[in-house]
């Protein structure tokens, strides 16, 4: 619970202001393919996943409670859920409230993606904490999770932008989130 709360606080204090104010992603995100990739992967993806990494690394990584590599997955998932909680609250507040059906899907997909990718970051942290790993091991895990996060948000916006004929774009996002969560779970399961 503490890791989730810390991630929520980090998202509110650092993550949202960094993406929305410092990088001002909203003003240039949808200006061409390069802007979309840069915004989704290099800014949003790395800020969100970087916060998950930092919260786990700085709060519980050295703790005696972190005594199994699977603890990394649990703590990373908790951090992802904390981050998603604040992002979802910010989304609903900034949109002046939301359609409950559409907002519920948006809340679910954000939580699913960030919890899954937080678990992925935790996987790499857990192995690094308890086993001898190369110096590039954790950075590679963080980069992988950040790129997957950015690709998810890029695909969600690209696919939903091109759909017509009454297909709900939020359902496409939920399907993408479920596929991403399934792939990450499959990757983590044999471990």
N, C-alpha and C positions, 0 to 999 in steps of 0.2 A: 504494500500500500504506500509506503514511504517513497519508493522509487517512482511509482505512478504520480504521486503528488509533486515530487521534485520535477519530473518531466513536464507536468502541467504548468508549474510555475516558470520553468525555463522557456516553455513555448510562449507563455503570456509576456514574459519580461524580455526575452531575447528573440525568439523565433519569428513571431508575427511582426514585431517592429522591423526586424532585419529584412524580411522578405517584402513587406508592404511599404515601408518608409525608406530604408536605406537603399535597397536595390530597386524599389518602386516597380516591381514586376508587373503590376496591373497596367501600367502605361505603355509597355512595350512587348508584353508576352505574345500577343496575337499578331505581331507584325512579321509575317513570313516564317518559313520553316526553321531557319537558323535561330530566330528569336524564340520560337516555341521550344526548340531543343535546349537552348541555353537557359531559358527560364525554368523549364521543368526539371532538367537534369542538374545543371551546374548550380542553380540557385535553390529552388525548392527542394530538390532531392538531397543535395548535400547539407543544407541547413537543417532539414528535419531529421535526417539520419545522423548527422553530426551531433545534434542535441541528444538523441537517444544514446549514442556512444558515450558522450561526455557525462551524462547523468549516471549511467551504469558505472563507468570507469572511475568517476570522482566520488561516488557515494557508497558503493557496496563492493567494488572489485577487490579491495584489500581486506574486506571484512572476513572474520572467521566463519561467518554464515555462508560465504561463497566457497564451499568445500567440495562441490561436484561440478563437472563441466556442464551438466544439464541446468545448473543454477543460472548460468549465463543466459540460456534460452528463456527461463522464467523471468529473470530481471529485465532482459531486453524486451520481452513481450509486455511486461508491466509498464516500462517506460514508453513503449509505443502506444499503449492504451491511454496513458496519461496525456501524451502529446495529442492524440486524436480527440480526446475529450475537449481540450481547450480549443482546438481548431474547429470542432463542430459547434461549440458554444459561440465562438466568434463568427462562424458562418451564419448561424441563425440570427444572432443579434444584428450583424451588419446588413442582413437582408430584410430587416424589419419584421422578423417572424417568417415563418415558412409554411408552405403546404405540408401538413403532417405526413401524408403518404410519401411525398418526394423527399422531405427532410429525413424521414426515417431511413430511407434507402441510402441517402447521402451519408448519414451518420454511420450506418452499418458498413458501407464500403470504405470509408475513411478509417474506421476502427480496424477492420479486417486487414487492410493493406499495411497500416503502421504497426499493428500487433505482429503480423507475419514477418515484416522486415526487421522489426525490433528483435524478434526471436532469432532471425538470421545473424544480426550483429552480435547478439548474445552468444550464439553458437561459437563464433570465432573468438569472442572474449573468454568464454568458458574453457575452450581448448588452450588458449594462450595462458590463462591463469594457472592451469594445473599440469601442463605439459610444455616441454621445450619446443618452441616453434620459431621459424625464421622471423626476422624483424619485420618483414613485409606482410606477414600473415594477417594480422588484425587490420592494417590499412587496406589490404586487398578485400577483406570482408566488408569493411565500411564502404569502400568504393562500389563493390558489387551491389550492396543494398541501396546505395544512393542512386546508382544508375537504374536499377529496377524500379525504384520509386519514381524517378523522373520519367521513365518510359511509360509506366502505368498512367501517370497523369497526362502525358502527351497523347497516348492512345485513347484514353477516355475522352479527352477534348476533341481529338481529330475524328474519331468514329462517331461521336454524338453530333458533331457539327455537320457531317455529311448525310445524316439519316433524315428520311422524310416518310410521309405516309402514316403518321400517327404512332410510330415506334417510340416508346419512351426512352429518352437518352439516359435517364437515371438507371434503368434496368440494364442497359449495356454496361455501364460502369460497375454495377453490382456483379454482373457475370464476369467481367474482367478481374475484379477483386477476388472473386471466388476461385478463378483459375490461378491467379498469382498465389493465393493462400495454399491451394492444393499443391502447386509446384514446390513452394518453399517447404511445406509439410513433408512432401515426398523426399526432398533433399535432406531434411533433418531426421526423418524416421529411421533410416538404417544406422544413424550415428548412435 
